[in-house]
Amino acid sequence: MIPLFFVDTEKLDFYIDWMIIAIVNFIPSFLRAVIILVVGIVAIKVFRKIMTRLMTSREMDPTFLKFVLDVCTWIFRATLVITIIGQLGIETTSLMALLGTIGIAVGLSLQGSLSNFAGGLLIVLFKPFRVGDYIEAQGQAGTVNSIQIFSTRIITPNNQVVYLPNGTLSNNTIKNFSQEPLRRAQIQLGVGYSSDLKQVKNIIYSVIAADKKILTEPASNIEVKELAESSVNLMVFIWTVRENYGTVVSDFYENIKNAFDEAGIEIPFPQRDIHIAGDKNKSLLQ
């Protein structure tokens, strides 16, 4: 009877011995790679802690600090991976050439991400805003929570999280409400044509003087904006510190409404006078 399978025991023993020798020779490189990995991870964490303490003690901008640490961390991680690959016996020269080619292809396909990285770098360097500032950009408004490598994270007044791409953010208009210590409120009021404007202004100035959160310098001002169809519109300019802006505007509306009511000053709603020509007895439906 002819056997179905013929096994060359000499070749099988050769391959088994070769595999054992290869595994034994690979174990030291593998252990070194594991040690390098552990040491590298610990070193990166220690580096971040040391740099954080050092830069904080020198009162460096926390936004710049976080951005630099994030970039350095990714560079160190990439270096750590390449070192481990080389330690495992893989030729790093060919690998670097391959990674360079892949990097060019990925870079061309991810131009938006690269522009976001460049935008984040510009934001950190030129500081149009910082963490904690209240800004308005791209139709969104909120407090800056963090400036990341590719996007900026803001928290809206409704406690919603919005991520704004750094590339678009750095190339468009940004309204920063937190850079200057003072803010001016522009409040429009409408009064009836029968009202005495001098009396109206005196009432407004008395309301302003009664609110201690409204600054005396710069001085408040009242101007007639327009003669509208049903009202004389006034523009009131008042100054306050930025932390009190919302409260001051809200209190002013409430106080001016009460003051106008006490003085009999009318705040008219939009209205029109309609004059009907022709026979008064004629039905309007005809």
C-alpha positions as CSV (number, residue, x, y, z in Angstrom):
1,M,0.0,0.0,0.0
2,I,1.4,3.4,-1.0
3,P,1.2,6.0,1.8
4,L,-1.0,9.1,1.0
5,F,1.6,11.5,2.5
6,F,5.3,11.3,2.5
7,V,7.0,13.4,5.2
8,D,10.7,14.2,4.9
9,T,11.6,14.1,8.6
10,E,15.1,15.6,7.9
11,K,13.6,18.8,6.3
12,L,10.9,19.0,9.0
13,D,13.6,18.8,11.8
14,F,15.5,21.5,9.9
15,Y,12.6,23.9,9.8
16,I,11.7,23.3,13.4
17,D,15.3,24.0,14.5
18,W,15.4,27.1,12.3
19,M,12.1,28.4,13.9
20,I,13.4,27.7,17.4
21,I,16.7,29.5,16.7
22,A,14.8,32.5,15.1
23,I,12.5,32.8,18.1
24,V,15.3,32.6,20.6
25,N,17.3,35.2,18.7
26,F,14.1,37.4,18.4
27,I,13.3,37.3,22.1
28,P,16.1,39.7,23.3
29,S,15.1,42.2,20.6
30,F,11.4,41.9,21.5
31,L,12.2,42.4,25.2
32,R,14.3,45.5,24.4
33,A,11.4,46.8,22.3
34,V,9.0,46.3,25.2
35,I,11.3,48.0,27.6
36,I,11.8,50.9,25.2
37,L,8.0,51.2,24.8
38,V,7.4,51.3,28.6
39,V,10.3,53.7,29.2
40,G,9.2,55.9,26.3
41,I,5.6,56.2,27.5
42,V,6.8,57.0,31.1
43,A,9.3,59.5,29.7
44,I,6.6,61.3,27.7
45,K,4.4,61.6,30.7
46,V,7.2,62.9,32.9
47,F,8.2,65.4,30.2
48,R,4.7,66.8,30.0
49,K,4.5,67.2,33.8
50,I,7.9,68.9,34.0
51,M,7.2,71.2,31.1
52,T,3.8,72.0,32.5
53,R,5.3,73.0,35.9
54,L,8.1,74.9,34.3
55,M,6.0,76.9,32.0
56,T,3.3,77.5,34.6
57,S,5.9,78.8,37.1
58,R,7.0,81.3,34.4
59,E,3.4,82.3,33.9
60,M,3.3,81.3,30.2
61,D,0.0,81.4,28.3
62,P,-1.8,78.1,29.1
63,T,-3.2,78.0,25.5
64,F,0.3,78.1,24.1
65,L,1.5,75.6,26.7
66,K,-1.2,73.0,25.8
67,F,-0.7,73.4,22.1
68,V,3.1,73.0,22.3
69,L,2.8,70.0,24.6
70,D,0.3,68.3,22.3
71,V,2.6,68.8,19.2
72,C,5.7,67.6,21.1
73,T,3.8,64.6,22.4
74,W,2.8,63.4,18.9
75,I,6.4,64.0,17.7
76,F,7.8,61.9,20.6
77,R,5.2,59.2,20.0
78,A,6.1,58.9,16.3
79,T,9.8,58.8,17.2
80,L,9.1,56.1,19.8
81,V,7.3,53.9,17.2
82,I,10.1,54.2,14.7
83,T,12.7,53.3,17.4
84,I,10.7,50.3,18.4
85,I,10.3,49.1,14.8
86,G,14.1,49.5,14.3
87,Q,14.7,47.6,17.5
88,L,12.6,44.7,16.2
89,G,15.0,44.4,13.2
90,I,12.8,46.0,10.6
91,E,14.8,48.2,8.2
92,T,13.9,51.7,9.1
93,T,15.4,53.3,6.0
94,S,13.0,51.6,3.6
95,L,10.2,52.2,6.1
96,M,10.9,55.9,6.3
97,A,10.9,56.1,2.5
98,L,7.6,54.3,2.5
99,L,6.2,56.5,5.2
100,G,7.3,59.6,3.3
101,T,5.5,58.5,0.2
102,I,2.4,57.6,2.2
103,G,2.7,61.0,4.0
104,I,2.7,62.9,0.7
105,A,-0.4,61.0,-0.5
106,V,-2.1,61.5,2.8
107,G,-1.1,65.2,2.9
108,L,-2.6,65.8,-0.5
109,S,-5.9,64.1,0.5
110,L,-6.0,65.8,3.9
111,Q,-5.2,69.4,2.9
112,G,-8.0,70.6,5.1
113,S,-6.5,69.0,8.2
114,L,-3.1,70.5,7.4
115,S,-4.7,74.0,7.0
116,N,-6.4,73.4,10.3
117,F,-3.1,72.6,11.9
118,A,-1.5,75.7,10.4
119,G,-4.5,77.7,11.6
120,G,-4.1,76.4,15.1
121,L,-0.5,77.4,15.1
122,L,-1.4,81.0,13.9
123,I,-4.1,81.2,16.6
124,V,-1.6,80.2,19.3
125,L,1.1,82.6,18.0
126,F,-1.0,85.7,17.4
127,K,-3.6,85.1,20.1
128,P,-6.8,86.6,18.7
129,F,-8.4,84.8,21.6
130,R,-7.4,82.6,24.5
131,V,-8.9,79.9,26.6
132,G,-11.7,81.4,28.7
133,D,-12.5,84.2,26.2
134,Y,-16.1,84.7,25.0
135,I,-16.0,84.9,21.2
136,E,-18.3,84.9,18.2
137,A,-17.2,83.4,14.9
138,Q,-18.7,81.4,12.0
139,G,-22.2,82.1,13.3
140,Q,-21.4,80.5,16.7
141,A,-20.8,82.3,20.1
142,G,-19.4,80.8,23.3
143,T,-16.6,80.5,25.8
144,V,-13.4,79.0,24.5
145,N,-12.8,75.8,26.3
146,S,-9.7,74.6,24.5
147,I,-7.6,75.2,21.4
148,Q,-6.7,71.8,20.0
149,I,-4.3,70.9,17.1
150,F,-7.0,70.9,14.5
151,S,-10.0,72.6,16.0
152,T,-11.1,75.0,18.8
153,R,-13.7,73.8,21.3
154,I,-16.2,76.4,22.6
155,I,-19.1,76.1,25.1
156,T,-22.2,78.0,24.1
157,P,-24.4,79.8,26.7
158,N,-26.8,76.8,26.3
159,N,-24.0,74.5,27.4
160,Q,-23.6,73.0,24.0
161,V,-20.1,72.0,22.7
162,V,-19.1,73.4,19.3
163,Y,-15.9,72.5,17.4
164,L,-14.7,75.2,15.0
165,P,-12.0,74.2,12.4
166,N,-8.9,76.2,13.1
167,G,-8.2,76.8,9.4
168,T,-11.5,78.5,8.8
169,L,-11.4,80.2,12.2
170,S,-8.0,81.8,11.6
171,N,-9.0,83.1,8.1
172,N,-12.3,84.7,9.1
173,T,-13.7,87.4,11.3
174,I,-13.5,86.7,15.0
175,K,-15.4,88.9,17.5
176,N,-13.7,88.7,20.9
177,F,-15.8,90.1,23.8
178,S,-13.2,89.4,26.5
179,Q,-10.1,91.2,25.4
180,E,-11.1,94.7,26.6
181,P,-12.1,95.2,30.2
182,L,-15.0,97.6,29.3
183,R,-18.0,97.1,27.1
184,R,-20.4,99.7,25.7
185,A,-24.1,98.8,25.4
186,Q,-26.2,100.4,22.7
187,I,-29.9,100.4,23.7
188,Q,-32.6,101.7,21.4
189,L,-35.7,103.2,23.0
190,G,-38.9,104.5,21.3
191,V,-41.1,107.2,22.8
192,G,-44.3,108.8,21.4
193,Y,-44.2,112.0,19.4
194,S,-46.2,113.7,22.1
195,S,-43.4,113.1,24.7
196,D,-41.2,115.9,25.9
197,L,-37.7,114.8,24.8
198,K,-36.0,116.8,27.5
199,Q,-38.0,115.1,30.1
200,V,-37.4,111.7,28.5
201,K,-33.6,112.3,28.6
202,N,-33.7,113.4,32.2
203,I,-35.5,110.3,33.2
204,I,-33.0,108.1,31.3
205,Y,-30.1,109.9,32.9
206,S,-31.6,109.4,36.3
207,V,-32.0,105.7,35.7
208,I,-28.4,105.5,34.6
209,A,-27.2,107.4,37.7
210,A,-29.1,105.0,40.0
211,D,-27.4,101.9,38.6
212,K,-24.0,101.7,40.3
213,K,-22.8,99.1,37.8
214,I,-23.0,101.7,35.0
215,L,-19.7,103.6,34.8
216,T,-19.5,107.3,35.0
217,E,-16.3,107.3,32.9
218,P,-16.6,106.9,30.0
219,A,-19.7,109.0,30.2
220,S,-23.1,107.7,29.1
221,N,-24.8,109.4,26.1
222,I,-28.2,109.7,24.6
223,E,-28.8,110.5,20.9
224,V,-31.9,110.8,18.7
225,K,-31.5,108.1,16.2
226,E,-34.5,108.6,13.9
227,L,-38.1,109.8,13.5
228,A,-39.9,106.6,12.8
229,E,-43.4,106.1,11.6
230,S,-44.9,105.8,15.1
231,S,-42.1,106.8,17.5
232,V,-39.1,108.9,18.2
233,N,-36.2,106.4,18.5
234,L,-33.4,107.2,20.9
235,M,-30.1,105.4,21.2
236,V,-28.7,105.1,24.7
237,F,-24.9,104.4,25.1
238,I,-23.8,103.2,28.5
239,W,-20.5,101.7,29.7
240,T,-19.8,98.9,32.1
241,V,-17.2,96.3,32.9
242,R,-17.6,93.2,30.6
243,E,-18.5,90.9,33.5
244,N,-21.6,93.0,34.2
245,Y,-22.7,93.6,30.6
246,G,-25.7,91.2,30.5
247,T,-27.0,92.2,34.0
248,V,-26.7,96.0,33.3
249,V,-28.6,95.7,30.0
250,S,-31.4,93.6,31.5
251,D,-31.7,95.9,34.6
252,F,-31.7,99.0,32.4
253,Y,-34.7,97.8,30.4
254,E,-36.6,96.9,33.5
255,N,-35.8,100.2,35.3
256,I,-36.5,102.4,32.3
257,K,-39.9,100.7,31.7
258,N,-40.9,101.4,35.4
259,A,-39.6,105.0,35.2
260,F,-41.5,105.7,32.0
261,D,-44.7,104.2,33.4
262,E,-44.4,106.4,36.5
263,A,-43.9,109.6,34.4
264,G,-46.6,108.7,31.9
265,I,-44.1,108.4,29.0
266,E,-45.6,106.3,26.3
267,I,-43.6,103.5,24.6
268,P,-45.6,103.2,21.4
269,F,-46.1,100.0,19.5
270,P,-46.1,100.2,15.7
271,Q,-49.3,101.7,14.4
272,R,-50.7,103.4,11.3
273,D,-53.5,105.9,10.7
274,I,-55.9,104.8,8.0
275,H,-58.0,107.5,6.2
276,I,-60.9,106.2,4.2
277,A,-62.0,108.5,1.3
278,G,-65.4,108.4,-0.3
279,D,-68.9,107.8,1.0
280,K,-68.8,107.0,4.7
281,N,-72.0,104.9,4.4
282,K,-70.6,102.8,1.6
283,S,-69.7,99.3,2.8
284,L,-66.0,98.5,2.8
285,L,-66.8,95.1,1.5
286,Q,-68.2,96.4,-1.8
